[in-house]
């Protein structure tokens, strides 16, 4: 039985390369939270110039990630075409593998900077929210099936709240957007079968 494809799976190398820029990743997050935003709004939140944000929004539109949204005023707002984006090197040719590698590096670096910025401003958050920022880690021994099952369990927890992103009426009073970064990686390169496998 073939595994279901992840939501918003990107398979074209040129689209993967188009996302390999921290400003564009930041804009996708802004649009996911605000539903729509202008280049001016993106500039306020990213620290980039309005001209730079206009350019990056245009590039995101060119590769099918955003489109113009309805709005009033002189400056046009933009909205996401697809709320979820995912990528994998599995099944890709060498060009695609390199594009995935570049996007992975950009995404992790961008996310790390976002996390550090949130931690730096924690002391300026209301006291009850300061405990939300943070991270935890663990090293555990898992089989392939167990590791994938753990991935699915963590994603299922996050998906409990997914509908709130598009339906404000589902958001409890006092709720705020909280970014989650669910990651897993092999602690060391593969160095052959385990000892007990060799002796069996």
Backbone as CSV, one residue per row, in Angstrom:
resi,resn,N_x,N_y,N_z,CA_x,CA_y,CA_z,C_x,C_y,C_z
1,UNK,0.848,-1.197,0.000,0.000,0.000,0.000,0.881,1.243,0.000
2,UNK,0.597,2.171,-0.910,1.407,3.384,-1.015,1.021,4.387,0.062
3,UNK,2.028,5.019,0.676,1.746,6.008,1.715,1.116,7.251,1.101
4,UNK,0.175,7.906,1.812,-0.419,9.138,1.282,0.622,10.241,1.162
5,UNK,0.463,11.086,0.138,1.385,12.196,-0.056,1.146,13.258,1.011
6,UNK,2.220,13.882,1.518,2.048,14.974,2.492,1.253,16.123,1.878
7,UNK,0.615,16.905,2.742,-0.153,18.057,2.267,0.764,19.054,1.578
8,UNK,0.306,19.585,0.443,1.046,20.638,-0.236,2.426,20.222,-0.697
9,UNK,2.594,18.958,-1.087,3.922,18.471,-1.476,4.415,19.192,-2.728
10,UNK,5.614,19.758,-2.649,6.235,20.466,-3.770,7.264,19.534,-4.404
11,UNK,7.111,19.265,-5.687,8.000,18.320,-6.359,8.831,18.961,-7.466
12,UNK,8.543,20.205,-7.826,9.267,20.855,-8.922,10.491,21.589,-8.374
13,UNK,11.695,21.291,-8.876,12.908,21.942,-8.360,12.841,23.460,-8.402
14,UNK,12.263,24.027,-9.465,12.228,25.490,-9.556,11.345,26.105,-8.480
15,UNK,10.263,25.425,-8.105,9.410,25.926,-7.028,10.107,25.767,-5.671
16,UNK,10.850,24.692,-5.498,11.613,24.507,-4.265,12.663,25.604,-4.121
17,UNK,13.350,25.915,-5.215,14.366,26.974,-5.167,13.727,28.332,-4.893
18,UNK,12.512,28.538,-5.411,11.831,29.817,-5.198,11.535,30.060,-3.727
19,UNK,11.366,28.995,-2.958,11.097,29.131,-1.527,12.367,29.264,-0.693
20,UNK,13.510,29.006,-1.297,14.771,28.963,-0.538,15.285,30.365,-0.238
21,UNK,14.466,31.157,0.415,14.844,32.515,0.817,14.102,32.831,2.117
22,UNK,14.808,33.277,3.141,14.155,33.491,4.441,13.028,34.516,4.410
23,UNK,13.146,35.553,3.578,12.077,36.546,3.507,10.804,35.938,2.948
24,UNK,10.943,35.067,1.968,9.748,34.432,1.387,9.110,33.462,2.374
25,UNK,9.925,32.750,3.123,9.370,31.873,4.151,8.641,32.694,5.214
26,UNK,9.220,33.834,5.577,8.581,34.709,6.561,7.242,35.223,6.040
27,UNK,7.191,35.536,4.753,5.939,36.039,4.173,4.860,34.971,4.156
28,UNK,5.232,33.734,3.894,4.244,32.661,3.942,3.646,32.550,5.347
29,UNK,4.487,32.720,6.373,3.994,32.673,7.751,3.068,33.846,8.036
30,UNK,3.424,35.024,7.550,2.580,36.207,7.755,1.213,36.000,7.121
31,UNK,1.197,35.521,5.883,-0.063,35.316,5.177,-0.888,34.197,5.810
32,UNK,-0.222,33.200,6.361,-0.941,32.115,7.025,-1.648,32.611,8.282
33,UNK,-1.051,33.593,8.961,-1.641,34.124,10.191,-2.642,35.241,9.900
34,UNK,-2.287,36.145,8.978,-3.124,37.327,8.716,-4.168,37.108,7.623
35,UNK,-4.144,35.963,6.964,-5.035,35.652,5.838,-4.654,36.413,4.571
36,UNK,-4.403,37.699,4.683,-3.903,38.470,3.548,-3.040,39.599,4.084
37,UNK,-2.128,40.084,3.245,-1.233,41.158,3.677,-0.671,41.871,2.459
38,UNK,-0.386,43.140,2.627,0.243,43.936,1.574,1.762,43.894,1.737
39,UNK,2.448,44.413,0.749,3.906,44.496,0.846,4.307,45.394,2.015
40,UNK,3.522,46.432,2.273,3.822,47.327,3.397,3.707,46.590,4.727
41,UNK,2.657,45.793,4.875,2.485,45.014,6.103,3.629,44.014,6.262
42,UNK,4.017,43.363,5.185,5.130,42.413,5.244,6.430,43.120,5.625
43,UNK,6.612,44.340,5.111,7.815,45.104,5.446,7.845,45.442,6.934
44,UNK,6.688,45.804,7.497,6.617,46.123,8.929,7.013,44.929,9.789
45,UNK,6.617,43.730,9.370,6.838,42.540,10.192,8.181,41.874,9.943
46,UNK,8.775,42.079,8.772,10.052,41.432,8.457,11.255,42.344,8.597
47,UNK,11.025,43.659,8.586,12.144,44.588,8.618,12.750,44.841,7.251
48,UNK,12.204,44.228,6.221,12.659,44.467,4.852,12.003,45.733,4.312
49,UNK,12.510,46.233,3.191,11.892,47.391,2.552,10.614,46.975,1.838
50,UNK,9.737,47.940,1.584,8.506,47.651,0.853,8.841,47.148,-0.546
51,UNK,9.858,47.750,-1.183,10.249,47.322,-2.531,10.724,45.873,-2.533
52,UNK,11.506,45.506,-1.517,11.984,44.125,-1.416,10.818,43.166,-1.224
53,UNK,9.875,43.532,-0.360,8.728,42.666,-0.117,7.863,42.538,-1.362
54,UNK,7.704,43.626,-2.103,6.940,43.563,-3.350,7.581,42.593,-4.327
55,UNK,8.908,42.642,-4.406,9.620,41.728,-5.297,9.412,40.271,-4.876
56,UNK,9.575,39.993,-3.594,9.461,38.612,-3.126,8.019,38.100,-3.249
57,UNK,7.034,38.971,-3.033,5.652,38.565,-3.239,5.407,38.234,-4.704
58,UNK,6.005,39.014,-5.586,5.885,38.734,-7.010,6.486,37.393,-7.384
59,UNK,7.620,37.056,-6.765,8.254,35.764,-7.034,7.408,34.617,-6.485
60,UNK,6.835,34.813,-5.315,5.957,33.788,-4.758,4.722,33.590,-5.642
61,UNK,4.230,34.683,-6.222,3.090,34.579,-7.134,3.492,33.866,-8.419
62,UNK,4.669,34.177,-8.922,5.145,33.556,-10.162,5.185,32.039,-10.054
63,UNK,5.550,31.530,-8.884,5.690,30.083,-8.704,4.492,29.446,-7.999
64,UNK,3.385,30.193,-7.954,2.131,29.589,-7.533,1.917,29.425,-6.045
65,UNK,2.533,30.269,-5.234,2.339,30.187,-3.785,1.337,31.219,-3.262
66,UNK,1.237,32.374,-3.928,0.315,33.419,-3.500,-0.408,33.978,-4.718
67,UNK,-1.472,34.723,-4.432,-2.218,35.398,-5.492,-2.798,36.679,-4.927
68,UNK,-3.164,37.637,-5.795,-3.800,38.863,-5.290,-5.101,38.546,-4.567
69,UNK,-5.348,39.269,-3.486,-6.586,39.105,-2.711,-7.426,40.358,-2.868
70,UNK,-8.706,40.222,-2.592,-9.579,41.387,-2.634,-9.249,42.309,-1.477
71,UNK,-9.278,43.584,-1.761,-8.995,44.545,-0.703,-9.202,45.952,-1.199
72,UNK,-9.299,46.889,-0.264,-9.471,48.288,-0.612,-8.160,49.020,-0.397
73,UNK,-8.056,50.177,-1.016,-6.838,50.962,-0.859,-5.974,50.903,-2.101
74,UNK,-4.910,51.684,-2.070,-4.041,51.798,-3.236,-3.158,50.567,-3.405
75,UNK,-2.792,49.931,-2.291,-1.854,48.808,-2.363,-2.606,47.487,-2.314
76,UNK,-2.270,46.587,-3.228,-3.027,45.332,-3.277,-2.520,44.345,-2.233
77,UNK,-3.451,43.676,-1.585,-3.067,42.609,-0.655,-2.872,41.297,-1.403
78,UNK,-2.188,40.353,-0.727,-1.936,39.034,-1.278,-2.441,37.984,-0.315
79,UNK,-2.748,36.814,-0.833,-3.174,35.710,0.018,-2.546,34.410,-0.469
80,UNK,-2.514,33.427,0.417,-1.942,32.131,0.081,-2.860,31.365,-0.861
81,UNK,-2.255,30.646,-1.801,-3.005,29.701,-2.614,-3.102,28.342,-1.924
82,UNK,-2.089,28.009,-1.117,-2.038,26.723,-0.412,-1.469,26.979,0.971
83,UNK,-2.221,26.632,2.018,-1.760,26.927,3.376,-0.602,26.043,3.805
84,UNK,-0.536,24.827,3.273,0.507,23.890,3.684,1.503,23.668,2.551
85,UNK,2.780,23.710,2.894,3.841,23.356,1.948,4.717,22.284,2.586
86,UNK,5.079,21.284,1.797,5.978,20.247,2.289,6.866,19.803,1.142
87,UNK,7.981,19.173,1.506,8.918,18.721,0.486,9.718,17.549,1.019
88,UNK,10.205,16.731,0.119,11.023,15.581,0.481,11.935,15.249,-0.685
89,UNK,13.117,14.745,-0.367,14.048,14.323,-1.413,13.718,12.939,-1.945
90,UNK,12.813,12.234,-1.281,12.477,10.873,-1.696,11.859,10.873,-3.092
91,UNK,12.443,10.084,-3.983,11.935,9.974,-5.344,12.364,11.090,-6.281
92,UNK,13.195,12.017,-5.801,13.623,13.143,-6.629,14.880,12.780,-7.415
93,UNK,15.076,13.440,-8.559,16.313,13.284,-9.312,17.385,14.154,-8.650
94,UNK,18.654,14.084,-9.115,19.723,14.852,-8.458,19.436,16.351,-8.363
95,UNK,18.829,16.941,-9.399,18.493,18.364,-9.342,17.492,18.642,-8.230
96,UNK,16.494,17.780,-8.117,15.506,17.945,-7.069,16.089,17.735,-5.690
97,UNK,16.986,16.771,-5.550,17.622,16.523,-4.260,18.410,17.738,-3.794
98,UNK,19.123,18.389,-4.715,19.885,19.590,-4.365,18.950,20.728,-3.970
99,UNK,17.816,20.841,-4.678,16.859,21.890,-4.348,16.255,21.659,-2.964
100,UNK,15.956,20.409,-2.642,15.431,20.074,-1.315,16.486,20.366,-0.248
101,UNK,17.735,20.008,-0.528,18.814,20.259,0.431,18.947,21.748,0.732
102,UNK,18.871,22.579,-0.317,18.984,24.026,-0.128,17.795,24.575,0.661
103,UNK,16.590,24.107,0.339,15.406,24.587,1.057,15.410,24.123,2.503
104,UNK,15.839,22.896,2.753,15.943,22.417,4.139,16.849,23.327,4.964
105,UNK,18.021,23.664,4.393,18.973,24.510,5.119,18.373,25.886,5.390
106,UNK,17.716,26.461,4.377,17.105,27.780,4.546,15.997,27.747,5.587
107,UNK,15.165,26.702,5.523,14.030,26.601,6.438,14.489,26.443,7.888
108,UNK,15.483,25.589,8.121,15.962,25.380,9.487,16.625,26.648,10.021
109,UNK,17.446,27.305,9.190,18.094,28.550,9.617,17.048,29.624,9.927
110,UNK,16.066,29.751,9.044,15.010,30.747,9.250,14.247,30.461,10.532
111,UNK,13.879,29.201,10.744,13.113,28.837,11.925,13.921,29.079,13.192
112,UNK,15.210,28.755,13.163,16.064,29.002,14.328,16.121,30.490,14.658
113,UNK,16.224,31.341,13.644,16.245,32.781,13.884,14.918,33.271,14.455
114,UNK,13.811,32.724,13.954,12.497,33.093,14.481,12.367,32.689,15.948
115,UNK,12.855,31.502,16.286,12.791,31.036,17.662,13.653,31.906,18.572
116,UNK,14.847,32.242,18.121,15.730,33.083,18.948,15.126,34.465,19.162
117,UNK,14.493,35.012,18.113,13.859,36.324,18.251,12.717,36.269,19.265
118,UNK,11.937,35.183,19.234,10.834,35.036,20.187,11.352,34.925,21.610
119,UNK,12.453,34.197,21.803,13.026,34.062,23.143,13.589,35.394,23.640
120,UNK,14.180,36.182,22.732,14.738,37.476,23.133,13.648,38.426,23.629
121,UNK,12.472,38.351,23.026,11.411,39.276,23.436,10.483,38.691,24.503
122,UNK,10.815,37.525,25.025,9.954,36.882,26.024,9.683,37.776,27.222
123,UNK,10.705,38.494,27.668,10.539,39.322,28.864,9.562,40.471,28.636
124,UNK,9.273,40.787,27.380,8.325,41.862,27.071,6.914,41.332,26.805
125,UNK,6.748,40.030,26.890,5.431,39.434,26.719,4.675,39.473,28.053
126,UNK,3.343,39.433,28.008,2.596,39.311,29.268,3.079,38.088,30.044
127,UNK,3.096,38.205,31.356,3.705,37.165,32.192,3.142,35.781,31.917
128,UNK,1.824,35.686,31.703,1.226,34.360,31.518,1.642,33.697,30.211
129,UNK,2.155,34.491,29.260,2.563,33.934,27.960,4.044,33.575,27.905
130,UNK,4.825,33.981,28.901,6.270,33.777,28.825,6.649,32.306,28.834
131,UNK,5.819,31.458,29.421,6.132,30.031,29.493,5.923,29.325,28.158
132,UNK,5.226,29.980,27.213,4.933,29.332,25.928,6.196,29.191,25.080
133,UNK,7.016,30.250,25.041,8.260,30.182,24.276,9.211,29.180,24.911
134,UNK,9.836,28.357,24.106,10.810,27.411,24.635,10.941,26.206,23.743
135,UNK,11.802,25.305,24.119,12.014,24.083,23.353,12.448,22.976,24.297
136,UNK,12.361,21.762,23.823,12.830,20.614,24.590,13.392,19.601,23.611
137,UNK,14.229,18.727,24.100,14.842,17.735,23.219,15.072,16.427,23.944
138,UNK,15.206,15.364,23.167,15.458,14.047,23.734,16.109,13.174,22.673
139,UNK,16.913,12.212,23.110,17.482,11.205,22.211,16.890,9.860,22.596
140,UNK,16.250,9.206,21.645,15.593,7.931,21.908,15.955,6.936,20.807
141,UNK,15.969,5.665,21.160,16.228,4.605,20.184,14.899,4.140,19.605
142,UNK,14.758,4.236,18.285,13.516,3.878,17.621,13.804,3.060,16.369
143,UNK,12.879,2.202,16.014,12.933,1.569,14.703,12.376,2.563,13.675
144,UNK,12.527,2.250,12.405,11.963,3.104,11.360,10.456,3.267,11.563
145,UNK,9.758,2.162,11.790,8.305,2.225,11.961,7.918,3.058,13.181
146,UNK,8.669,2.915,14.271,8.373,3.689,15.476,8.614,5.179,15.252
147,UNK,9.695,5.506,14.539,10.005,6.912,14.275,8.916,7.563,13.428
148,UNK,8.442,6.836,12.423,7.389,7.379,11.569,6.060,7.464,12.321
149,UNK,5.800,6.503,13.196,4.580,6.553,14.002,4.608,7.744,14.955
150,UNK,5.768,8.008,15.535,5.906,9.158,16.430,5.665,10.455,15.658
151,UNK,6.218,10.540,14.443,5.967,11.707,13.584,4.473,11.913,13.385
152,UNK,3.782,10.853,13.029,2.350,10.952,12.753,1.565,11.348,13.998
153,UNK,1.972,10.853,15.169,1.286,11.196,16.412,1.441,12.681,16.734
154,UNK,2.654,13.210,16.557,2.884,14.622,16.843,2.119,15.511,15.864
155,UNK,2.098,15.128,14.588,1.350,15.903,13.603,-0.147,15.864,13.902
156,UNK,-0.629,14.718,14.358,-2.049,14.600,14.673,-2.433,15.539,15.815
157,UNK,-1.533,15.704,16.787,-1.805,16.634,17.896,-1.940,18.054,17.355
158,UNK,-1.011,18.459,16.489,-1.065,19.804,15.920,-2.311,19.999,15.064
159,UNK,-2.712,18.951,14.357,-3.865,19.061,13.455,-5.192,19.228,14.196
160,UNK,-5.211,18.936,15.492,-6.431,19.169,16.268,-6.868,20.639,16.193
161,UNK,-5.897,21.529,16.045,-6.169,22.961,16.087,-6.098,23.615,14.710
162,UNK,-5.948,22.820,13.667,-5.710,23.359,12.329,-6.884,24.177,11.817
163,UNK,-8.105,23.766,12.122,-9.278,24.466,11.601,-9.354,25.904,12.110
164,UNK,-8.751,26.187,13.238,-8.787,27.538,13.786,-8.046,28.541,12.901
165,UNK,-7.116,28.045,12.075,-6.348,28.942,11.214,-7.228,29.619,10.182
166,UNK,-8.239,28.924,9.699,-9.098,29.469,8.649,-10.479,29.879,9.135
167,UNK,-10.828,29.530,10.365,-12.146,29.867,10.909,-11.976,30.573,12.253
168,UNK,-11.942,31.908,12.231,-11.737,32.652,13.479,-12.774,32.354,14.555
169,UNK,-13.969,31.917,14.158,-15.014,31.649,15.158,-14.651,30.474,16.061
170,UNK,-13.682,29.634,15.622,-13.267,28.488,16.426,-12.181,28.835,17.440
171,UNK,-11.642,30.042,17.350,-10.541,30.426,18.232,-11.074,30.860,19.591
172,UNK,-10.597,30.241,20.670,-11.047,30.658,22.008,-10.629,32.094,22.305
173,UNK,-11.374,32.751,23.132,-11.023,34.113,23.542,-9.632,34.116,24.157
174,UNK,-8.820,35.070,23.761,-7.472,35.186,24.310,-6.431,34.346,23.608
175,UNK,-6.811,33.601,22.561,-5.822,32.772,21.862,-4.943,33.634,20.965
176,UNK,-3.734,33.163,20.739,-2.764,33.845,19.881,-2.131,32.816,18.953
177,UNK,-1.601,33.257,17.791,-0.918,32.300,16.917,0.380,31.807,17.557
178,UNK,0.558,30.515,17.609,1.749,29.890,18.189,2.377,29.013,17.117
179,UNK,3.643,29.251,16.805,4.342,28.462,15.803,4.894,27.190,16.440
180,UNK,4.734,26.064,15.746,5.291,24.789,16.181,6.325,24.336,15.169
181,UNK,7.436,23.801,15.647,8.480,23.272,14.775,8.729,21.840,15.214
182,UNK,8.190,20.893,14.475,8.330,19.481,14.813,9.444,18.894,13.970
183,UNK,10.527,18.500,14.603,11.694,18.021,13.866,12.160,16.682,14.417
184,UNK,12.823,15.940,13.586,13.460,14.685,13.997,14.656,14.484,13.079
185,UNK,15.721,13.898,13.605,16.879,13.608,12.761,17.675,12.472,13.363
186,UNK,18.401,11.786,12.493,19.246,10.684,12.932,20.477,11.262,13.607
187,UNK,20.742,10.817,14.824,21.795,11.424,15.640,23.185,11.218,15.046
188,UNK,23.397,10.094,14.369,24.711,9.796,13.788,24.538,9.153,12.419
189,UNK,25.538,9.281,11.557,25.461,8.602,10.259,25.410,7.089,10.440
190,UNK,24.817,6.406,9.486,24.720,4.946,9.531,26.119,4.345,9.439
191,UNK,26.453,3.450,10.380,27.789,2.840,10.369,27.702,1.315,10.385
192,UNK,26.668,0.779,9.759,26.529,-0.664,9.659,25.506,-1.198,10.636
193,UNK,25.175,-2.490,10.544,24.162,-3.078,11.420,24.600,-3.052,12.877
194,UNK,23.615,-3.031,13.758,23.901,-3.048,15.192,24.568,-4.365,15.565
195,UNK,25.277,-4.379,16.695,26.053,-5.555,17.116,25.180,-6.792,17.257
196,UNK,23.974,-6.592,17.832,23.133,-7.757,18.050,22.632,-8.334,16.733
197,UNK,22.509,-7.488,15.681,22.124,-7.971,14.376,23.249,-8.788,13.738
198,UNK,24.493,-8.364,13.974,25.643,-9.076,13.407,25.808,-10.462,14.034
199,UNK,25.464,-10.579,15.335,25.695,-11.835,16.030,24.528,-12.808,15.926
200,UNK,23.390,-12.324,15.369,22.229,-13.213,15.295,22.316,-14.159,14.103
